[in-house]
Amino acid sequence: MPIVKFELPDTYMIEPKVFRDNRGYFFEVCNFAKIQEVTGMRDLVQSNQSKSKKGVIRGLHFQKPPYTQAKLVSVVKGKVLDIIADIRIDSPTFGQWSAILLDGTDKRQLFVPRGFAHGFITLTKDAIFQYYVDNIYSPEHETGIRFDDKVLNIDWIMKHKLIVSDKDRALPLFNQHVFNTKMEYLQNPIK
């Protein structure tokens, strides 16, 4: 299970070895000890899965301290364009984003550390997206950045027939957040 550095600091791509034959396939989904050794990720405490139709955008999401989360994301079925944005103010790549195509065929995974906003868009008829997190979900600490924020200026590839929840459309813009140097998020001054 090779773990290689991805484009932004502290992010990693995991390329599991997939064994295929006439019966189907087998691969190691998560070797937590190895992932933890390379990334420093804390114990996995929750696994989540979503199914989305083509054109669905989910994100950009993150949680405020003390419930920040590192994520290990992958696609079980279909294809998505996965987006991460560095929101660590003391990072040399603060405010920069990166994208990776994840699909259910090659089984690649992306490690997203704490201090990043995360989202994706479904590129196929549908997609099943799965991720592990190292902290519990806390609705009171959940927030994010609007998908169409002009500061980040993310290229979601698809321009039409986008499906975005009302909750995600109501997320604050990048400049409406107050970030700090200790963690990725201090407060949202816009209420």
C-alpha positions, 0 to 999 in steps of 0.5 A: 500500500504505497503512500505518497505525498500529494500536492499540498503539505501534509496531504497524501495519496494512497494507492492500494494494490488491487488483486484482480482475477476472474472472480473479481478483486481484493485489496487492503482498504485501510492499513491504519498502522501504516497510514498513522505512521506516515500521516500522524492521523489519530485513531479512526473513530467513525466511517461514513458513506454517501451516494450522490447523483451526477452533478452533486457538489458536497462541501466544502466542509470542515469542523471547528475545534475541538472537533476538527477531523482528518479524513481518509477519503475514497470512492467505492463506485463511480467517479468524483473530483475531490477538492481540498483547500488548505485553511491553516493560516500559518501554512505556506499554502493557506487559501490554496486548493487542489483536486484529484480524480477518485474512482471506484476502479483504481481504489486510490484514497486521499488523506486530508489532514486537519486544517483542510476544507473538503468537498467533491463533485460527482462526475458519473451517473452516481457515486458512492463516496466513503471516508474515515475520520479521526474525530466524531461528528459534531453538528454544533462545530460543523461549518464550511466554505461555499463551493462557488467562493470567488477567493478560492475560485475552484474549478469544479469541471461541470458548469451546468446542472449542479446540485447543491443542498440549501445547507451548502449554498448557505455556507459562509464565503472564505473571507467571512471566516476568521482563521487563527494560527493554532487551528484552522478555524476560530470563529465565524463572525457572520451569523 
